[in-house]
Amino acid sequence: MNNNYFLLRHGEALSNQKMISSCWPEKFINPLTKKGKQEAREAGLKLKDKKVDPVRDYGNKNKTRRGQISNGVDLIFTSDLLRTKQTAEIVGKEIGIKPKPDKRLREYNTGIFNGGSLHKFREVFKKEQERWKKKPVKGETYTDITKRMYDFFQDIDKKYSNKNILIISHQLPLILLEGKVKGYSQKGILEKFPKGKRIQTGEVKQL
């Protein structure tokens, strides 16, 4: 990697409280809750003077090392859904950086289930492993999500160098990106990130 990356899941939103699937196009106004705004502020404070991991040599031809860059976030990229934009605005205000929206960072497109109950969606797609190839009508597969997230990652990693970059997105897209970057198999990603132990609202992780 040419840069240092931080992952942030948006703060708690109305859809999280009500267990509603909310992707693109947004079917209802889905802002951050009071708790979600506080989570975003806390994330911003953590990132304000975030220190990177110690130097690690990845053994490539150019001896690229992480840790040899300045403290603090240099760039913010965010999903363009309301809850992620609001999170990015709050974080950006704390650290003095204007976020850049990118539609490739959007939530899992659940197609005809968008705007409906997550429980109903899960009744139809009970086994998560099948979602790599099986998609909702007008929706996308996990493979589709991984491709667009990794395309975004490759683009910015080529464009920038020695930067601290914050990526603000949604739970599933973020774990699929992390798994892809770390070279996990499809099965390995689901085993490494089991339900209940995935990135939480307002949580910051270093990639």
Buried (B, 14 or more C-beta within 10 A) or exposed (E): EBBBBBBBBBBBBBBBEEEBBBBEEBBEEBBBBEBBBBBBBBBBEBBBEBEBEEEEEEEEEEEBBBEEBEEBBBBBBBBBBBBBBBBBBBBBBBBEBEBEBBEBBBBBBBBEBBBBEBEEBEEEBEEEEEBBEEBBEEBBBBEBBBBBBBEBBEEBBEEBEBBBBBBBBBBBBBBBBBBBBEEBEBEEBBEBBEEEEBBEBBBBBEB
